[in-house]
């Protein structure tokens, strides 16, 4: 009887000892009240501002990130550098010369070529889309300034960006091949503000870069109205960016060390660089802040089973170069799962997974932890973003926490990408979602590294 009584007295202590330190629901709810992500976003956008890939500002941002991550308690904080082709913005002005003289609001696309310093003036030839430009005979384009439109509309999942993105990615190269002097496009934006959207373009090997710029939507509308009237149009452009040779970029890496090295690494993050027009708040200071704040929630609760690696990628905006550099350098290391936050700071509404069979039980646990935040289960098509996508394509488990993109392309790549566009409550919901996900994935008992024995 005495032994039984002692056993009963000891039971509460046993239950306390067995309680998991990383309870997803408890940590999720605590994260809703945490302001770490806001402070990181505020600090990066205020103290550094724009962070163009390869610029001195991006280098200052890396140093800032190292100090910030160390101050938050992360371990193994370091910078891994790599070289990129440098590019700097110059003058950018445009105007309709005829038939109705007036200025237009535009901005050079990343890696645009340049006009002569005095600019170019030429007849404009307009196409409704990239396919029409591609089909046009060269003599219709040669010696002219090309305009290409598109019809991008807002979608919650941002899917229209992939399709309509061809106008920015490939139209300048096509126009150059056909002998155009320069090109202006309707920018990839869903707003009605007179604020143009930049972003990188690609000239095919052997194609001479020409001046390439994006118009604001109201200015694109203006050009299309004049074209519809059937009146010949002349445009004048001064666009003088320059290629500046190799520049250094880099990834900033920090860790929450795990207790079981054989269980693999959970790699998360966002990108540190931004375009140079705004301060890169939604793209992507908020992303690096969300993922770091979530990892800190796990770190402060105790040591997880798996190492959580937080990566602030460099040079994402010019083609995911930081993500490629990280993959090449670390592809021999066992990665259990990956995920990136790079779609603003509005609330997460859906989660997507792409899992190996052994990881399938994670889905039910994720659904249970995320549904109280209003997050629905998706169809199973996670990509892990531009920077960590190579891991998913190589067979690593991927988890996406999809943010509402309904207004993302109103702001994306513009001078309006500033801190005031971020709602602190929605930002905190993101952190809560990432915290719950990490609590589950970083401590899952299953074998998550393909081919590994745990």
C-alpha positions as CSV (number, residue, x, y, z in Angstrom):
1,X,0.0,0.0,0.0
2,X,2.8,2.4,0.9
3,X,4.5,1.7,-2.4
4,X,1.3,2.4,-4.3
5,X,0.9,5.7,-2.4
6,X,4.4,6.7,-3.3
7,X,3.9,5.8,-6.9
8,X,0.7,8.0,-7.1
9,X,2.5,10.9,-5.5
10,X,5.3,10.6,-8.1
11,X,2.9,10.5,-11.1
12,X,2.4,14.3,-11.5
13,X,6.2,14.7,-11.6
14,X,6.5,12.0,-14.2
15,X,3.8,13.7,-16.3
16,X,5.5,17.1,-16.0
17,X,8.8,15.5,-17.1
18,X,7.2,13.9,-20.1
19,X,5.5,17.1,-21.4
20,X,7.0,18.1,-24.7
21,X,9.0,21.3,-24.6
22,X,7.8,22.2,-28.1
23,X,4.1,21.9,-27.9
24,X,2.9,23.4,-31.3
25,X,-0.3,24.9,-29.9
26,X,1.3,26.5,-26.9
27,X,4.2,28.0,-29.0
28,X,1.8,29.0,-31.8
29,X,-0.3,31.0,-29.4
30,X,2.7,32.6,-27.7
31,X,4.0,33.7,-31.1
32,X,0.8,35.7,-31.8
33,X,1.9,38.1,-29.0
34,X,5.6,38.3,-30.0
35,X,7.0,41.3,-31.7
36,X,10.4,40.0,-32.7
37,X,9.5,39.8,-36.4
38,X,8.3,43.4,-36.4
39,X,11.5,44.6,-34.7
40,X,13.7,42.8,-37.3
41,X,11.6,44.2,-40.2
42,X,11.6,47.7,-38.8
43,X,15.4,47.6,-38.1
44,X,16.4,46.3,-41.5
45,X,14.2,48.7,-43.5
46,X,15.1,51.7,-41.3
47,X,18.8,51.1,-40.6
48,X,19.8,49.7,-44.0
49,X,17.0,50.5,-46.4
50,X,17.2,49.4,-50.1
51,X,19.6,46.4,-50.6
52,X,20.3,45.9,-54.2
53,X,22.2,42.7,-55.0
54,X,26.0,43.3,-55.0
55,X,25.7,46.8,-53.6
56,X,27.5,48.3,-50.6
57,X,24.0,48.4,-49.0
58,X,23.6,44.6,-49.4
59,X,27.0,44.2,-47.8
60,X,26.0,46.4,-44.8
61,X,22.8,44.4,-44.5
62,X,24.8,41.2,-44.2
63,X,26.9,42.7,-41.3
64,X,23.7,44.0,-39.7
65,X,22.1,40.5,-40.0
66,X,25.1,38.8,-38.3
67,X,24.9,41.2,-35.4
68,X,21.1,40.9,-35.1
69,X,21.1,37.1,-35.3
70,X,23.8,36.8,-32.7
71,X,22.0,39.2,-30.4
72,X,18.9,37.0,-30.7
73,X,20.9,34.0,-29.5
74,X,21.4,32.0,-32.6
75,X,24.5,29.8,-33.0
76,X,27.1,29.3,-35.8
77,X,26.2,32.7,-37.3
78,X,28.3,33.3,-40.4
79,X,28.4,34.8,-44.0
80,X,29.0,32.6,-47.0
81,X,30.0,34.9,-49.9
82,X,29.8,34.4,-53.7
83,X,30.3,36.6,-56.8
84,X,27.6,38.0,-59.0
85,X,27.5,40.2,-62.1
86,X,27.1,43.8,-60.9
87,X,24.5,46.3,-62.2
88,X,23.7,49.8,-61.2
89,X,20.7,52.0,-62.0
90,X,21.3,55.3,-63.8
91,X,19.1,58.1,-65.1
92,X,15.6,57.0,-66.2
93,X,13.3,59.4,-67.9
94,X,10.6,59.0,-70.6
95,X,8.2,61.1,-72.5
96,X,5.7,60.9,-75.3
97,X,6.9,63.3,-77.9
98,X,4.0,63.0,-80.3
99,X,1.1,63.1,-80.9
100,X,0.4,64.4,-77.3
101,X,3.6,65.5,-75.6
102,X,3.8,64.5,-71.9
103,X,6.1,62.7,-69.5
104,X,5.6,59.0,-68.5
105,X,6.6,57.3,-65.3
106,X,9.0,54.4,-65.8
107,X,11.9,52.6,-64.2
108,X,14.7,50.5,-65.7
109,X,14.5,46.7,-65.5
110,X,17.3,45.0,-63.7
111,X,20.2,44.2,-66.2
112,X,18.7,46.5,-68.7
113,X,21.0,47.9,-71.3
114,X,21.4,51.7,-71.8
115,X,20.5,54.4,-74.2
116,X,23.2,56.9,-75.2
117,X,23.6,59.5,-72.5
118,X,21.5,61.9,-74.6
119,X,18.8,59.3,-75.0
120,X,16.9,57.9,-77.9
121,X,13.9,59.2,-79.8
122,X,12.0,56.9,-82.2
123,X,8.6,55.8,-83.4
124,X,6.8,53.4,-81.0
125,X,5.4,50.1,-82.2
126,X,2.9,48.4,-79.7
127,X,2.1,44.8,-79.1
128,X,-0.7,43.5,-76.8
129,X,1.5,40.7,-75.4
130,X,4.7,38.8,-75.8
131,X,3.3,36.3,-78.3
132,X,2.4,39.1,-80.7
133,X,5.9,40.6,-80.4
134,X,7.4,37.1,-81.1
135,X,5.2,36.7,-84.2
136,X,6.0,40.1,-85.6
137,X,8.4,40.4,-88.6
138,X,11.7,42.0,-87.8
139,X,11.2,44.9,-90.2
140,X,8.1,45.9,-88.1
141,X,10.4,46.4,-85.0
142,X,13.8,47.4,-86.3
143,X,14.9,50.9,-85.4
144,X,11.8,51.5,-83.2
145,X,10.9,51.6,-79.5
146,X,8.7,48.6,-78.7
147,X,5.8,48.6,-76.2
148,X,4.4,45.3,-74.9
149,X,1.3,45.1,-72.7
150,X,-0.1,42.4,-70.5
151,X,-3.2,41.8,-68.5
152,X,-2.0,40.8,-65.0
153,X,-4.7,40.7,-62.4
154,X,-4.6,40.1,-58.6
155,X,-4.9,36.5,-57.4
156,X,-4.8,35.2,-53.8
157,X,-2.1,32.7,-54.6
158,X,-0.1,35.0,-57.0
159,X,-0.3,32.5,-59.8
160,X,-0.8,35.2,-62.5
161,X,2.8,36.3,-61.9
162,X,4.3,33.2,-63.4
163,X,2.3,33.4,-66.6
164,X,2.4,37.2,-67.2
165,X,6.0,37.4,-66.0
166,X,7.1,36.6,-69.6
167,X,6.6,40.2,-70.5
168,X,9.5,41.2,-68.3
169,X,11.6,38.1,-68.5
170,X,11.8,37.6,-72.3
171,X,10.2,40.5,-74.2
172,X,13.4,42.7,-74.0
173,X,15.5,39.9,-75.5
174,X,13.0,39.3,-78.3
175,X,12.8,43.0,-79.1
176,X,16.6,43.2,-79.2
177,X,16.9,40.3,-81.6
178,X,14.5,42.0,-83.9
179,X,16.5,45.2,-84.0
180,X,14.6,47.4,-81.6
181,X,16.3,50.5,-80.2
182,X,14.6,50.1,-76.8
183,X,11.6,48.6,-75.1
184,X,9.0,49.7,-72.5
185,X,6.6,47.2,-71.0
186,X,3.5,47.4,-68.8
187,X,5.0,46.6,-65.4
188,X,4.1,43.5,-63.5
189,X,1.8,45.2,-61.1
190,X,-1.9,45.0,-60.2
191,X,-2.2,48.6,-58.8
192,X,-3.5,51.7,-60.4
193,X,-0.8,54.0,-59.0
194,X,1.7,56.0,-61.0
195,X,4.5,53.9,-59.5
196,X,6.4,51.6,-61.9
197,X,7.4,48.0,-60.9
198,X,11.0,47.0,-61.6
199,X,12.5,43.5,-61.7
200,X,15.2,41.6,-63.5
201,X,15.1,40.8,-67.2
202,X,17.1,38.3,-69.2
203,X,18.9,38.7,-72.5
204,X,19.7,35.4,-74.2
205,X,23.4,34.6,-74.7
206,X,24.8,36.6,-77.7
207,X,21.9,39.1,-77.6
208,X,22.9,42.7,-77.1
209,X,21.1,44.2,-74.1
210,X,19.0,47.2,-75.1
211,X,17.4,49.8,-72.8
212,X,14.4,48.1,-71.1
213,X,12.0,49.8,-68.8
214,X,8.6,49.2,-67.1
215,X,5.9,51.8,-67.2
216,X,3.4,52.4,-64.4
217,X,0.0,51.0,-65.1
218,X,-1.6,54.5,-65.7
219,X,1.1,55.4,-68.2
220,X,0.7,52.0,-69.9
221,X,-3.1,52.8,-70.1
222,X,-2.3,56.2,-71.7
223,X,-0.1,54.7,-74.3
224,X,-2.7,52.0,-75.2
225,X,-5.4,54.7,-75.5
226,X,-3.3,56.7,-78.0
227,X,-2.4,53.5,-79.9
228,X,-6.1,52.6,-80.1
229,X,-6.8,56.1,-81.6
230,X,-4.6,55.0,-84.5
231,X,-2.3,58.0,-84.2
232,X,1.5,57.5,-84.8
233,X,3.4,57.9,-81.6
234,X,7.0,58.9,-80.9
235,X,8.7,58.2,-77.6
236,X,11.9,59.6,-76.1
237,X,13.8,57.7,-73.5
238,X,16.9,58.3,-71.3
239,X,17.8,55.1,-69.5
240,X,21.5,54.8,-68.4
241,X,22.1,51.8,-66.1
242,X,25.5,50.1,-66.4
243,X,27.0,46.7,-65.8
244,X,29.8,47.0,-63.3
245,X,31.6,43.7,-63.4
246,X,31.8,41.1,-60.7
247,X,30.5,42.1,-57.3
248,X,30.3,40.2,-54.0
249,X,27.1,39.0,-52.5
250,X,26.5,36.4,-49.8
251,X,24.1,34.3,-47.6
252,X,23.9,34.9,-43.9
253,X,23.4,31.6,-42.0
254,X,22.4,31.0,-38.3
255,X,21.4,27.9,-36.5
256,X,19.4,26.4,-33.6
257,X,21.5,23.3,-33.0
258,X,19.5,20.1,-32.7
259,X,20.1,17.2,-30.4
260,X,20.3,14.5,-33.1
261,X,22.7,15.3,-36.0
262,X,21.5,12.2,-37.9
263,X,17.9,13.5,-38.0
264,X,18.9,16.2,-40.5
265,X,18.5,19.9,-41.0
266,X,15.3,22.0,-41.3
267,X,16.3,24.9,-43.6
268,X,14.1,28.0,-43.6
269,X,14.5,31.6,-44.5
270,X,13.9,34.4,-46.9
271,X,16.1,36.8,-49.0
272,X,18.1,39.7,-47.7
273,X,18.5,41.6,-50.9
274,X,15.8,43.9,-52.3
275,X,15.3,46.1,-55.3
276,X,16.5,49.7,-54.9
277,X,13.3,51.7,-55.3
278,X,11.7,51.1,-51.9
279,X,13.1,49.7,-48.6
280,X,12.2,46.1,-49.4
281,X,9.7,45.6,-46.5
282,X,7.4,43.1,-48.0
283,X,10.1,41.8,-50.4
284,X,11.6,40.4,-48.3
285,X,12.5,41.9,-44.9
286,X,9.3,40.5,-43.6
287,X,10.2,37.0,-44.8
288,X,13.6,36.9,-43.1
289,X,12.0,38.3,-40.0
290,X,9.1,35.8,-39.9
291,X,11.3,32.8,-40.2
292,X,14.0,34.0,-37.8
293,X,11.3,35.0,-35.2
294,X,9.7,31.5,-35.5
295,X,13.1,29.8,-35.1
296,X,13.7,31.9,-32.0
297,X,10.4,30.7,-30.5
298,X,11.6,27.1,-30.8
299,X,15.1,27.9,-29.6
300,X,13.8,29.7,-26.5
301,X,11.6,26.7,-25.6
302,X,14.4,24.2,-25.6
303,X,16.6,22.2,-27.9
304,X,14.8,20.6,-30.9
305,X,15.6,17.2,-32.3
306,X,16.7,18.6,-35.7
307,X,18.9,21.6,-36.3
308,X,17.0,24.5,-37.6
309,X,19.1,26.5,-40.1
310,X,17.9,30.1,-40.8
311,X,19.2,31.4,-44.1
312,X,19.0,35.1,-45.2
313,X,19.8,34.6,-48.9
314,X,21.6,37.2,-51.0
315,X,20.9,38.1,-54.7
316,X,17.5,36.4,-54.9
317,X,16.0,39.2,-57.0
318,X,18.4,38.7,-59.9
319,X,17.8,35.0,-60.3
320,X,18.0,33.2,-57.0
321,X,21.8,33.2,-57.0
322,X,22.1,32.9,-53.3
323,X,19.9,29.8,-53.3
324,X,22.0,28.2,-56.0
325,X,25.2,29.0,-54.1
326,X,23.7,27.5,-50.9
327,X,22.6,24.3,-52.7
328,X,26.0,23.8,-54.3
329,X,27.8,24.3,-51.1
330,X,25.6,22.2,-48.8
331,X,24.0,19.6,-51.0
332,X,25.9,16.8,-49.4
333,X,24.5,17.7,-46.0
334,X,21.3,15.8,-44.8
335,X,18.3,18.2,-45.1
336,X,15.1,16.9,-43.6
337,X,12.8,19.7,-44.8
338,X,12.9,23.2,-46.4
339,X,10.6,26.2,-46.6
340,X,10.9,29.9,-47.5
341,X,8.8,33.0,-46.7
342,X,8.9,35.3,-49.7
343,X,5.4,36.6,-50.5
344,X,4.9,39.6,-48.3
345,X,3.5,39.8,-44.8
346,X,-0.2,39.3,-45.1
347,X,-1.8,36.4,-43.3
348,X,-1.1,32.8,-44.2
349,X,-4.2,31.2,-45.6
350,X,-3.0,27.8,-46.9
351,X,-0.2,25.3,-46.3
352,X,1.2,23.1,-49.1
353,X,3.5,20.1,-48.7
354,X,5.6,18.0,-51.0
355,X,6.7,15.1,-48.8
356,X,8.4,11.8,-49.1
357,X,6.3,8.8,-48.1
358,X,7.9,8.5,-44.7
359,X,7.0,12.1,-43.9
360,X,3.3,11.7,-44.8
361,X,2.1,11.7,-41.2
362,X,3.3,15.3,-40.8
363,X,0.3,16.5,-42.8
364,X,-2.3,15.6,-40.2
365,X,-0.3,17.2,-37.5
366,X,0.3,20.3,-39.5
367,X,-3.4,20.6,-40.3
368,X,-4.4,20.3,-36.6
369,X,-1.9,23.0,-35.5
370,X,-2.5,25.4,-38.3
371,X,-6.3,25.3,-38.7
372,X,-6.9,27.4,-35.6
373,X,-5.1,30.2,-37.4
374,X,-7.5,29.9,-40.3
375,X,-5.0,28.1,-42.5
376,X,-6.4,25.4,-44.9
377,X,-4.6,22.3,-46.2
378,X,-3.6,22.6,-49.9
379,X,-3.3,20.1,-52.7
380,X,0.3,19.0,-52.0
381,X,2.3,21.2,-54.4
382,X,4.9,22.8,-52.3
383,X,7.9,24.5,-54.1
384,X,9.9,26.0,-51.2
385,X,10.4,29.2,-53.0
386,X,13.1,30.5,-55.3
387,X,16.0,30.0,-52.9
388,X,15.1,26.6,-51.4
389,X,13.3,25.2,-54.4
390,X,16.4,23.3,-55.6
391,X,16.1,21.0,-52.5
392,X,12.5,20.1,-53.2
393,X,13.3,19.3,-56.8
394,X,16.2,17.1,-55.6
395,X,13.7,15.1,-53.4
396,X,13.9,16.9,-50.0
397,X,10.6,17.5,-48.1
398,X,9.1,20.9,-48.8
399,X,6.5,22.9,-46.8
400,X,5.0,26.2,-48.0
401,X,3.0,28.5,-45.8
402,X,1.1,30.5,-48.4
403,X,0.4,34.1,-47.7
404,X,-2.6,36.0,-49.1
405,X,-1.2,37.7,-52.2
406,X,-4.3,39.7,-53.1
407,X,-2.5,43.0,-52.7
408,X,1.1,41.8,-53.0
409,X,1.6,42.9,-56.6
410,X,0.2,46.3,-55.9
411,X,3.5,47.0,-54.0
412,X,6.0,44.4,-55.3
413,X,9.3,45.9,-56.7
414,X,8.1,49.5,-56.4
415,X,9.1,52.6,-54.4
416,X,6.0,51.8,-52.3
417,X,7.5,48.7,-50.7
418,X,8.0,50.3,-47.3
419,X,7.3,49.4,-43.7
420,X,3.9,51.1,-43.5
421,X,2.5,48.4,-45.8
422,X,2.9,45.7,-43.1
423,X,0.1,45.0,-40.7
424,X,1.7,43.9,-37.3
425,X,-1.2,41.5,-36.5
426,X,-0.9,39.7,-39.9
427,X,2.9,39.6,-39.5
428,X,2.4,37.9,-36.1
429,X,0.0,35.3,-37.6
430,X,2.8,34.4,-40.0
431,X,5.2,33.9,-37.1
432,X,2.7,31.8,-35.3
433,X,2.2,29.6,-38.4
434,X,5.9,29.1,-38.9
435,X,6.4,28.4,-35.2
436,X,3.8,25.7,-35.2
437,X,5.2,24.1,-38.3
438,X,8.8,24.1,-36.9
439,X,7.7,22.7,-33.6
440,X,6.2,19.7,-35.6
441,X,8.8,19.2,-38.3
442,X,11.9,19.8,-36.2
443,X,10.8,17.2,-33.6
444,X,9.0,14.7,-35.8
445,X,9.9,11.1,-34.8
446,X,9.8,9.9,-38.5
447,X,12.8,9.5,-40.7
448,X,12.7,12.7,-42.9
449,X,16.0,12.5,-44.6
450,X,15.7,10.4,-47.7
451,X,17.9,7.3,-47.4
452,X,19.0,8.2,-43.9
453,X,18.7,6.0,-40.8
454,X,17.5,7.8,-37.7
